[in-house]
Amino acid sequence: MALDLKQSLKLAQQLVMTPQLQQAIKLLQLSRMELAELINQQMMENPVLEEDRSEESVSSEEENRISRKEEAETNGENSGEQSYEDLDWENFLDKFVSSERGFRSESEEPSDGMEPETRVEKSVSLCEHLLWQLRLSDFTREEEEIAEYIIGNLDEDGYLKVSIEDISMEFGRTVEEVEKVLEKVQQFDPAGVGARNLQECLLLQMAQWHIQNPLAEKIIRNYFKELEKKDYRRISRKERVPIEKVREAVKIISDLDPKPGRPFGEERVQYITPDISVYRTGNHYAIILNEDGLPKLRINSYYLNLLGSDSSSATKEYIREKLQGAMWLIKSIHQRQRTIYRVMESIIKFQKDFFDKGVAHLKPLVLRDVARDIGIHESTVSRVTTNKWVHTPHGIFSMKFFFNSKINRTDGDALASGSVRERIRQVLCTEPPGRPYSDREIVQILLREYGIKIARRTVTKYRESLGFLCSSKRKKV
């Protein structure tokens, strides 16, 4: 078989994503805080960029002129990268130099002041809290090593996750010796720490807090399954005590903490800060993009002046490259804000009943509906609604919350899955305390009162997502 080397020419069209386009797509899915971090990083890496701290803003006429120029570049025959090389930098960048006006996004408006600032609080971890008590306690050196091992093997709720036998083998000590160390650790604060199961945890708390109720102790030791099912009558019969006494004992048990380690180790407490706020103004809704904390970018005039100076060609080439990157970032941020605004505007149009009346009136909506409405790709809508939160007259919601699958009703109309979930929540909140509804009964109530026909397993899924236990555990005697 003969081998030969040939050259051939082939003409083909291929879509290539430039680094600038990849950056613009990445900006869409960033939250406001992530965008602020990226902008600060870019200002550190690109000397041409700087923050505009002046109070003067770009006029509407000038902003429209910038927008028209951007659209002309976007629709031009050359790629975005090529169009930047052809720009008249000295004239075009006058709008963004530091000696005049800085860049402003399309929706720059004052902060509404409603959102809480992101706050970080550092607390002592459970392990640190227990080790501090260990250093102040009377332990021998050998006991201290075992105690440190026990503390290191507690989970976040304060329960011991290794067996006594494993610890005794680890240190070559008897089970009795390890038990003695564990009993000392179990006297530490918080009460109940170091327990091996829930029953031991509750009994430790009763002992440490000197709660004297023999019936409560018996219930924890011998009737835990009945306690879980709230079968108080069975406990009353077996112990031959009035049911009122059982209720009193259960009240004591319910005041104990099943997760004593829970208050410790929460190193960060972070509040949601909405990216968008929607307010009602008459019959319409106003959209305000939260730009609090986002640096306003502009071009440093010093580097711009170097382009017209007698600097070397290498210096000018470097500045031109940095200017190109800076301008693309400014344009991408501008486009991001405008796209978010348009997507939110479309969501309000589709979900006006929600904004007028509440969650129960949420309608079915998919990404494709919004994409067709404003003339952008479905994937763009998906990116825009990622990691974004909206403040509405009915509370703070993720932008993804407004997109729901369709559930048909018996009358032919369709409801959003979020609306059905809200109906289930209303049913659960109004059920009789002594006889909570089962999932099958909820199915019947939804069908009878709202004409909603769904499967029992769907009700179970929605109930669990709402944080409600099964009917036997919701029962209040």
C-alpha positions as CSV (number, residue, x, y, z in Angstrom):
1,M,0.0,0.0,0.0
2,A,1.5,3.3,-1.1
3,L,1.5,6.3,1.2
4,D,1.5,9.9,-0.2
5,L,1.4,13.4,1.3
6,K,-1.2,15.8,-0.2
7,Q,-2.4,19.3,0.6
8,S,-6.0,20.4,0.1
9,L,-8.0,23.5,0.7
10,K,-11.3,23.5,2.5
11,L,-13.8,26.3,3.1
12,A,-16.0,26.0,6.2
13,Q,-17.8,28.2,8.6
14,Q,-17.1,27.8,12.3
15,L,-18.4,29.5,15.4
16,V,-15.5,30.5,17.7
17,M,-16.0,32.0,21.1
18,T,-13.4,34.7,21.7
19,P,-12.1,35.3,25.3
20,Q,-14.1,38.5,25.4
21,L,-17.3,36.7,24.6
22,Q,-16.6,34.0,27.2
23,Q,-16.1,36.8,29.7
24,A,-19.4,38.4,28.8
25,I,-21.3,35.1,29.2
26,K,-19.6,34.5,32.6
27,L,-20.7,37.9,33.8
28,L,-24.4,37.1,33.2
29,Q,-24.5,34.3,35.8
30,L,-22.6,36.1,38.5
31,S,-24.4,37.4,41.5
32,R,-24.0,41.0,42.5
33,M,-21.3,40.2,45.2
34,E,-19.4,37.9,42.7
35,L,-19.5,40.6,40.1
36,A,-18.1,43.1,42.6
37,E,-15.3,40.7,43.4
38,L,-14.5,40.3,39.7
39,I,-14.5,44.0,39.1
40,N,-12.1,44.6,42.0
41,Q,-9.8,41.8,40.6
42,Q,-9.9,43.4,37.2
43,M,-8.9,46.8,38.6
44,M,-5.9,45.2,40.3
45,E,-4.8,43.4,37.1
46,N,-5.6,46.2,34.6
47,P,-3.9,49.5,35.4
48,V,-6.1,51.3,32.8
49,L,-9.2,50.7,34.9
50,E,-10.1,52.7,37.9
51,E,-13.1,53.4,40.1
52,D,-15.1,56.6,39.5
53,R,-15.8,58.1,42.9
54,S,-17.3,61.3,41.5
55,E,-21.0,62.1,42.0
56,E,-21.5,63.2,38.4
57,S,-23.3,60.7,36.2
58,V,-23.5,60.2,32.5
59,S,-26.5,62.1,30.9
60,S,-29.3,60.2,29.2
61,E,-28.3,61.6,25.8
62,E,-24.7,60.5,26.2
63,E,-25.7,57.1,27.5
64,N,-28.0,56.6,24.5
65,R,-25.1,57.6,22.2
66,I,-22.9,55.0,23.9
67,S,-25.6,52.4,23.5
68,R,-26.1,53.1,19.8
69,K,-22.3,52.9,19.2
70,E,-22.2,49.5,21.1
71,E,-25.1,48.2,19.0
72,A,-23.4,49.3,15.8
73,E,-20.2,47.4,16.8
74,T,-22.3,44.3,17.7
75,N,-24.1,44.3,14.4
76,G,-21.0,45.1,12.3
77,E,-19.4,42.7,9.8
78,N,-16.2,42.3,11.9
79,S,-16.0,40.5,15.2
80,G,-16.1,42.3,18.5
81,E,-12.3,41.9,18.8
82,Q,-11.7,43.4,15.4
83,S,-14.0,46.3,15.9
84,Y,-12.1,47.4,19.0
85,E,-8.9,47.5,17.0
86,D,-10.5,49.8,14.5
87,L,-11.9,52.3,17.1
88,D,-10.7,55.8,17.2
89,W,-9.5,55.6,20.8
90,E,-8.8,59.2,21.4
91,N,-12.3,60.3,20.6
92,F,-14.3,57.3,21.8
93,L,-12.6,57.0,25.2
94,D,-13.3,60.6,26.0
95,K,-16.6,59.4,27.4
96,F,-14.9,57.2,30.0
97,V,-11.7,59.0,31.0
98,S,-11.1,59.9,34.7
99,S,-10.9,63.6,34.0
100,E,-14.5,63.7,32.9
101,R,-17.3,61.2,33.5
102,G,-17.1,57.6,34.6
103,F,-19.2,54.8,33.2
104,R,-22.7,54.4,34.5
105,S,-24.9,51.4,34.0
106,E,-28.3,51.8,32.4
107,S,-30.2,51.4,35.7
108,E,-28.1,53.4,38.1
109,E,-30.5,54.5,40.8
110,P,-30.1,55.2,44.5
111,S,-30.2,52.3,46.9
112,D,-33.6,51.6,48.4
113,G,-32.1,50.9,51.8
114,M,-34.3,47.9,52.5
115,E,-31.7,45.2,52.2
116,P,-29.6,44.3,55.2
117,E,-25.8,44.4,54.6
118,T,-24.0,41.2,54.4
119,R,-22.8,40.5,57.9
120,V,-20.1,38.0,59.0
121,E,-20.0,36.7,62.6
122,K,-17.4,34.3,63.9
123,S,-18.3,32.0,66.8
124,V,-16.3,29.5,68.8
125,S,-16.6,26.0,67.4
126,L,-17.9,23.1,69.5
127,C,-14.4,21.5,69.6
128,E,-12.8,24.7,70.8
129,H,-15.4,25.2,73.4
130,L,-14.9,21.7,74.8
131,L,-11.1,21.8,74.7
132,W,-11.2,25.0,76.7
133,Q,-13.2,23.2,79.4
134,L,-10.9,20.3,79.2
135,R,-7.8,22.4,80.0
136,L,-9.6,23.7,83.1
137,S,-10.6,20.2,84.3
138,D,-8.9,17.7,86.5
139,F,-7.6,15.1,84.1
140,T,-4.4,13.0,84.1
141,R,-2.2,13.2,81.1
142,E,-3.5,9.8,79.8
143,E,-7.2,10.8,80.4
144,E,-6.6,14.1,78.6
145,E,-5.4,12.4,75.5
146,I,-8.5,10.1,75.5
147,A,-10.7,13.1,76.1
148,E,-9.2,15.0,73.2
149,Y,-9.8,12.0,71.0
150,I,-13.4,11.8,72.1
151,I,-13.9,15.5,71.5
152,G,-12.3,15.2,68.0
153,N,-14.8,12.5,67.1
154,L,-18.0,14.4,67.9
155,D,-20.3,15.4,65.0
156,E,-21.6,18.9,64.6
157,D,-24.7,18.1,66.8
158,G,-22.4,16.9,69.7
159,Y,-22.8,13.1,69.3
160,L,-20.0,10.7,69.6
161,K,-19.4,8.9,66.3
162,V,-17.0,6.2,67.4
163,S,-17.6,3.3,69.7
164,I,-16.0,2.9,73.2
165,E,-14.4,-0.3,72.1
166,D,-12.6,1.4,69.2
167,I,-11.3,4.1,71.5
168,S,-10.1,1.5,74.0
169,M,-8.2,-0.4,71.3
170,E,-6.7,2.9,70.0
171,F,-5.2,3.8,73.4
172,G,-4.7,0.3,74.8
173,R,-7.0,1.0,77.7
174,T,-9.9,-1.0,79.1
175,V,-13.5,-0.1,78.2
176,E,-14.2,0.9,81.8
177,E,-11.3,3.4,81.8
178,V,-12.6,5.0,78.5
179,E,-16.2,5.0,79.9
180,K,-14.9,7.0,82.9
181,V,-13.3,9.6,80.7
182,L,-16.4,9.8,78.6
183,E,-18.6,10.4,81.6
184,K,-16.4,13.4,82.6
185,V,-16.6,14.8,79.1
186,Q,-20.4,14.4,79.2
187,Q,-20.5,16.8,82.2
188,F,-19.2,19.6,80.0
189,D,-21.3,22.4,78.6
190,P,-23.5,22.2,76.6
191,A,-25.6,19.6,78.4
192,G,-26.0,16.4,76.5
193,V,-22.7,16.6,74.6
194,G,-20.8,13.3,74.1
195,A,-24.0,11.2,74.0
196,R,-24.1,8.2,71.7
197,N,-27.8,8.4,70.8
198,L,-30.7,10.7,71.3
199,Q,-32.0,8.9,74.4
200,E,-28.7,9.2,76.2
201,C,-28.5,12.9,75.1
202,L,-31.9,13.7,76.7
203,L,-31.2,11.8,79.9
204,L,-27.9,13.6,80.3
205,Q,-29.7,16.9,80.0
206,M,-32.2,15.9,82.6
207,A,-29.4,14.8,85.0
208,Q,-27.3,17.9,84.4
209,W,-30.2,20.3,84.8
210,H,-31.5,18.4,87.9
211,I,-34.9,17.8,86.3
212,Q,-36.7,15.4,88.7
213,N,-39.5,13.6,86.8
214,P,-39.3,9.7,87.0
215,L,-42.1,9.4,84.4
216,A,-40.2,11.5,81.8
217,E,-37.1,9.3,82.4
218,K,-39.2,6.1,81.9
219,I,-40.7,7.4,78.7
220,I,-37.2,8.2,77.3
221,R,-35.9,4.8,78.3
222,N,-38.8,2.5,77.6
223,Y,-41.4,4.2,75.4
224,F,-39.3,6.1,72.8
225,K,-41.3,4.6,69.8
226,E,-44.6,5.6,71.4
227,L,-43.2,9.0,72.1
228,E,-42.2,9.4,68.4
229,K,-45.8,8.4,67.3
230,K,-47.3,10.5,70.0
231,D,-49.2,7.5,71.3
232,Y,-49.7,8.9,74.8
233,R,-52.7,6.7,75.6
234,R,-50.6,3.6,75.3
235,I,-48.0,5.0,77.7
236,S,-50.8,6.0,80.1
237,R,-52.3,2.5,80.1
238,K,-48.9,0.7,80.5
239,E,-47.8,2.9,83.3
240,R,-51.2,3.2,84.8
241,V,-51.0,7.0,85.2
242,P,-53.5,9.7,84.0
243,I,-52.9,10.9,80.5
244,E,-52.4,14.5,81.9
245,K,-49.3,13.2,83.7
246,V,-48.0,11.8,80.5
247,R,-48.6,15.1,78.8
248,E,-46.7,16.9,81.5
249,A,-43.8,14.5,81.1
250,V,-43.8,14.9,77.3
251,K,-43.8,18.7,77.8
252,I,-40.6,18.4,79.8
253,I,-39.0,16.2,77.2
254,S,-40.0,18.5,74.4
255,D,-38.1,21.4,76.1
256,L,-34.8,19.5,75.9
257,D,-32.4,20.0,73.1
258,P,-31.9,17.0,70.7
259,K,-28.9,18.7,69.1
260,P,-26.8,20.3,71.8
261,G,-23.9,21.1,69.5
262,R,-26.0,23.0,67.0
263,P,-25.4,26.6,68.4
264,F,-21.6,26.2,67.9
265,G,-19.4,26.3,64.8
266,E,-21.6,28.6,62.7
267,E,-18.7,30.6,61.4
268,R,-20.6,32.7,58.9
269,V,-24.0,34.2,59.1
270,Q,-24.8,35.7,55.7
271,Y,-28.0,37.5,54.8
272,I,-29.5,37.4,51.3
273,T,-29.1,40.8,49.6
274,P,-31.5,41.1,46.7
275,D,-30.0,41.8,43.3
276,I,-33.3,43.3,42.1
277,S,-36.1,45.1,43.8
278,V,-39.6,45.3,42.4
279,Y,-42.0,48.0,43.7
280,R,-45.6,48.8,42.8
281,T,-46.3,52.3,41.5
282,G,-50.0,52.6,40.7
283,N,-50.9,49.9,38.2
284,H,-47.3,49.3,37.2
285,Y,-44.2,47.9,38.8
286,A,-40.8,49.6,39.0
287,I,-37.6,47.6,38.7
288,I,-34.5,48.8,40.5
289,L,-31.2,46.9,40.0
290,N,-29.2,46.9,43.2
291,E,-25.7,48.3,42.3
292,D,-24.7,49.0,45.9
293,G,-21.1,48.0,46.3
294,L,-20.4,47.7,42.6
295,P,-17.5,50.0,41.6
296,K,-18.3,52.4,38.7
297,L,-15.5,51.9,36.2
298,R,-13.7,54.5,34.1
299,I,-10.5,54.8,32.0
300,N,-7.5,56.3,33.7
301,S,-6.7,59.5,31.7
302,Y,-2.9,59.1,32.3
303,Y,-2.7,56.0,30.2
304,L,-4.9,57.5,27.6
305,N,-2.6,60.5,27.3
306,L,0.3,58.1,26.8
307,L,-1.3,57.0,23.5
308,G,-0.7,60.5,22.0
309,S,2.7,61.0,23.5
310,D,6.1,60.1,22.2
311,S,6.1,56.8,24.0
312,S,7.6,53.7,22.4
313,S,5.6,51.5,20.2
314,A,5.8,48.6,22.7
315,T,4.3,50.9,25.4
316,K,1.5,52.0,23.1
317,E,0.8,48.5,22.1
318,Y,0.5,47.4,25.8
319,I,-1.8,50.3,26.6
320,R,-3.9,49.6,23.6
321,E,-4.3,46.0,24.7
322,K,-5.3,47.0,28.2
323,L,-7.7,49.6,26.9
324,Q,-9.4,47.0,24.7
325,G,-9.8,44.7,27.7
326,A,-11.1,47.6,29.9
327,M,-13.6,48.7,27.3
328,W,-14.9,45.2,26.7
329,L,-15.4,44.7,30.5
330,I,-17.3,48.1,30.7
331,K,-19.5,47.1,27.8
332,S,-20.2,43.6,29.1
333,I,-21.3,45.0,32.5
334,H,-23.5,47.5,30.8
335,Q,-25.0,44.7,28.6
336,R,-25.4,42.4,31.7
337,Q,-27.4,45.0,33.6
338,R,-29.6,45.7,30.6
339,T,-30.3,42.0,30.1
340,I,-31.2,41.4,33.7
341,Y,-33.6,44.3,33.6
342,R,-35.3,43.0,30.4
343,V,-35.6,39.5,31.8
344,M,-37.2,40.8,35.0
345,E,-39.5,43.0,33.0
346,S,-40.7,40.0,31.1
347,I,-41.2,37.9,34.2
348,I,-43.4,40.6,35.7
349,K,-45.5,40.6,32.5
350,F,-46.0,36.8,32.7
351,Q,-46.4,36.6,36.5
352,K,-48.4,39.8,37.1
353,D,-51.0,37.8,39.1
354,F,-48.3,36.8,41.5
355,F,-47.1,40.4,42.1
356,D,-50.7,41.5,42.5
357,K,-52.1,38.7,44.7
358,G,-49.4,36.5,46.0
359,V,-47.7,33.0,45.7
360,A,-51.0,31.1,45.3
361,H,-51.5,32.9,41.9
362,L,-48.2,31.9,40.4
363,K,-48.6,30.7,36.8
364,P,-46.7,28.1,34.8
365,L,-43.6,29.6,33.1
366,V,-40.6,28.1,31.3
367,L,-37.4,29.8,30.2
368,R,-38.4,29.5,26.6
369,D,-41.4,31.8,27.2
370,V,-39.2,34.7,28.4
371,A,-36.6,34.0,25.8
372,R,-39.1,34.4,23.0
373,D,-40.7,37.4,24.6
374,I,-37.5,39.5,24.6
375,G,-35.7,37.9,21.7
376,I,-32.7,36.2,23.3
377,H,-31.5,32.7,23.6
378,E,-33.0,30.3,26.2
379,S,-29.6,29.6,27.7
380,T,-29.1,33.4,28.2
381,V,-32.2,33.5,30.3
382,S,-31.0,30.6,32.4
383,R,-27.7,32.3,33.0
384,V,-29.3,35.6,33.9
385,T,-31.6,33.9,36.5
386,T,-28.8,32.0,38.2
387,N,-27.7,33.2,41.6
388,K,-30.1,36.2,41.5
389,W,-32.6,37.2,44.2
390,V,-35.6,39.5,43.8
391,H,-37.2,41.6,46.5
392,T,-41.0,41.7,45.8
393,P,-44.1,43.0,47.6
394,H,-44.5,39.3,48.9
395,G,-41.0,38.7,50.1
396,I,-37.6,37.8,48.7
397,F,-37.4,35.0,46.0
398,S,-34.8,33.5,43.7
399,M,-35.3,34.4,40.1
400,K,-35.6,30.7,39.4
401,F,-38.7,30.6,41.6
402,F,-40.8,32.3,39.0
403,F,-40.3,29.4,36.5
404,N,-42.6,26.5,37.3
405,S,-43.8,23.3,35.7
406,K,-47.5,23.0,34.7
407,I,-50.1,21.0,36.7
408,N,-53.5,20.6,35.1
409,R,-56.8,21.2,36.9
410,T,-60.1,19.4,36.3
411,D,-61.6,22.5,34.7
412,G,-58.9,22.5,32.0
413,D,-56.9,25.4,33.4
414,A,-53.3,24.9,34.5
415,L,-51.5,25.9,37.7
416,A,-47.8,26.4,38.5
417,S,-46.2,23.8,40.7
418,G,-45.2,26.6,43.1
419,S,-48.9,27.6,43.4
420,V,-49.9,24.0,44.2
421,R,-47.1,23.9,46.8
422,E,-48.6,27.0,48.4
423,R,-52.1,25.5,48.4
424,I,-50.6,22.4,50.3
425,R,-49.0,24.7,52.8
426,Q,-52.3,26.5,53.4
427,V,-54.1,23.1,54.0
428,L,-51.4,21.9,56.4
429,C,-51.5,25.2,58.4
430,T,-55.3,25.0,58.9
431,E,-55.6,21.3,59.7
432,P,-57.0,20.2,63.0
433,P,-54.1,19.8,65.5
434,G,-55.5,16.6,67.0
435,R,-56.1,14.9,63.7
436,P,-53.7,16.1,61.0
437,Y,-54.4,15.2,57.4
438,S,-52.6,12.3,55.8
439,D,-51.1,12.8,52.3
440,R,-54.0,10.9,50.8
441,E,-56.5,13.2,52.5
442,I,-54.6,16.2,51.2
443,V,-55.0,14.8,47.7
444,Q,-58.7,14.6,48.1
445,I,-58.9,18.2,49.6
446,L,-57.0,19.6,46.7
447,L,-59.3,17.9,44.2
448,R,-62.5,18.8,46.0
449,E,-61.7,22.4,46.9
450,Y,-59.3,23.6,44.1
451,G,-59.9,21.1,41.3
452,I,-56.2,20.1,41.4
453,K,-55.5,16.5,40.6
454,I,-52.1,15.2,41.6
455,A,-50.6,12.0,42.9
456,R,-50.1,11.2,46.5
457,R,-46.3,10.9,46.1
458,T,-46.3,14.4,44.6
459,V,-48.0,15.7,47.8
460,T,-45.5,13.8,49.9
461,K,-42.6,15.4,47.9
462,Y,-44.1,19.0,48.3
463,R,-44.9,18.4,52.0
464,E,-41.3,17.4,52.7
465,S,-39.9,20.3,50.7
466,L,-42.1,22.6,52.9
467,G,-40.6,21.1,56.0
468,F,-43.7,19.4,57.4
469,L,-43.4,16.0,59.0
470,C,-45.8,13.0,58.3
471,S,-49.3,13.1,59.9
472,S,-48.4,10.8,62.8
473,K,-45.6,13.2,63.9
474,R,-47.7,16.4,63.4
475,K,-50.3,15.2,65.8
476,K,-50.9,17.4,68.9
477,V,-52.7,15.7,71.7
